[in-house]
Amino acid sequence: MTNRLASATSPYLLQHAENPVDWWEWGDDAFAEARRRDVPILLSVGYAACHWCHVMAHESFEDEQVAAVMNRHFVNVKVDREERPDVDAVYMDATTALTGQGGWPMTCLLDSDGAPFFAGTYFPREHFLRLLGAIAQAWQQDRDEVRAAGQRVVEALTRGALPSGAGGELPGPAELDAAVGVLAGQFDADNGGFGTAPKFPPSMVLEFLLRRRGNERAAAMAGRTFEAMARGGMYDQLGGGFARYSVDAGWVVPHFEKMLYDNALLLRAYLHWWRVADQPLAERIARETAEFLLRDLRTPDGGFASALDADTDGVEGLTYAWTPAQLAEVLGPAGGAVAAELFGVTESGTFEHGSSTLQLRHDPADAAQWDDLRARLLAARSRRPQPARDDKVVTAWNGLAIAALAEAGVLLGEPRYLEAAGACAQLLLDTHLVDGRLRRTSRDGAAGSAAGVLEDYGNLADGLLVLHQASGQARWLAAAGELLDTALDHFADGEGGFYDTADDAEALVRRPKDPTDNAAPSGASALTTSLVAYAALTGSSRHRAAAEDALRGVAGFAVRQPRFFGWALAAAAALADGPVQVAVVGEAGDGPLTAAAWRHRPAGAVVVSGAPDTPGIPLLADRPLVGGRPAAYVCRGMVCDLPVGEVADLRRQLTPS
């Protein structure tokens, strides 16, 4: 027998459609029912690829006894955090404030006005049952104090919101290098990355470090981290793509779920490392990650699915882990021994039950043997049970994928990547953009009902701007400008910062506003990055001023806590450089000057190419051919060097000594 979630579009909610719990989706109807019955809301937040969400579902939500208690004493609301990041953000702040930590599954108890009076994450079955009984009793016997506690939480969260304002100074080279110094104090020199276990890929911080040209500490930290992640078990050595994080400090054992946002961010970051350091490893990882996106995450309608599950048939890592005997079964005794030594697969194992994750312990001596054993192992792995896929298309994360694939298409000379980026962009504009406003998700080509949040506008605009540069098509620039104008009109806080939800969005107990990066760029930093790029491409003073105001508001925090502001610092670095603009006139996108511009441009620079005075492309206006031949104009803040017609001269302008 199914419950109300059977009509949901979220794969996560559909996973719970046959629970005996009488689930409701988030919305006015659920709160009205709580008021009618005079009971609290039990809010459960998770996502489809979450291992511990599955564990709690099996232990509690599929259990008739637990469900009976939940149904008797609560109105139970299930939320997909990826579909409703606004709801997740508000109640994750409450959970962190009440418990000192957060995570998923998240369990919050709310009054009928939405105020949280209790919160936690995963609860084992017996603990959960005791908790439900205690909460129900407290609600019956001391309701006024319970409600008062919820209001105190809301007031504390409102007071504790990170302030914003345009009164500070823009970070200059000295401040940006000071941020590098802070990162150096948190750097794990032995293993790469920052801090201790668990280790998440610091994609946004790496992008910032790559923009500090000439800073040797920045280059060393970035290079060590890129190499450690690429050689560790967090990277899929057979199929490409990265898992969400490493449970240990050495990148050995991953949490096996693969998220679209991680892989889009890391694909682009490895591309940039390759440009800066000319590392063959970086190019290989970028290519393999792009292929992973197209092979495993692309949806039939041209979008990209959100994630692959951490579990397979309820067992974490079942698809990916190996024993020496399993390697030998596929490759024979000799080949199995070679693979075990190369990938660090031991009899004792690095993972569970004597199995090992695959690491690349050293570069293979024989390239042909390497390709052969990987292909054979991948083919064998494909015959194993496979993890489920969350196939909803999230606007923000697909924006990240568009940017990464468009840039990969140009830099790696792979038209397929650029074509995939264009198809994804068209899907989002056709399906997710409804009456001029973005929807958060779609599935099977149908848009969901949840409104887009700030990161959706910022990341999609950024993807469209990169696609415009890579393709030379003015329509992507125009579409990005419309999204940015909508965001400025509906998300600005009046003090230089931005809320995460629009001014006409559903009202929650607090309007979420968090400028700090987490696993993906914050909405504020995503929008700021897009504003910088759009201003560089168009010369718009309005958009540049908005970016500068946003950066002034967080500059002090960013320099003192750069691990949480990598994307904003990268935008600040681009502004400090001008930003650099390269206009190539009289040449198609695959011409030698254009190729050199993409390969050697400073990180954060914009590049466009096409015929002089191409309609809709401001950087190509009033920049003629030179002697009837193609020419490149290198500008900083719209102030240009003399045009050049030779690749060597362009390279010297882009990489001054």
Beta strands, then each sheet from edge to edge (+ up, - down):
strand 1: 23-25
strand 2: 41-46
strand 3: 75-80
strand 4: 106-110
strand 5: 116-120
strand 6: 245-246
strand 7: 254-255
strand 8: 258-259
strand 9: 307-308
strand 10: 311-312
strand 11: 315-316
strand 12: 389-390
strand 13: 393-394
strand 14: 433-434
strand 15: 437-438
strand 16: 441-443
strand 17: 446-447
strand 18: 580-585
strand 19: 606-610
strand 20: 631-636
strand 21: 639-640
sheet 1: 1+ 3+ 2+ 4- 5+
sheet 2: 6+ 7-
sheet 3: 8+ 9- 12+
sheet 4: 10+ 11-
sheet 5: 13+ 16- 17+
sheet 6: 14+ 15-
sheet 7: 19+ 18+ 20- 21+
end
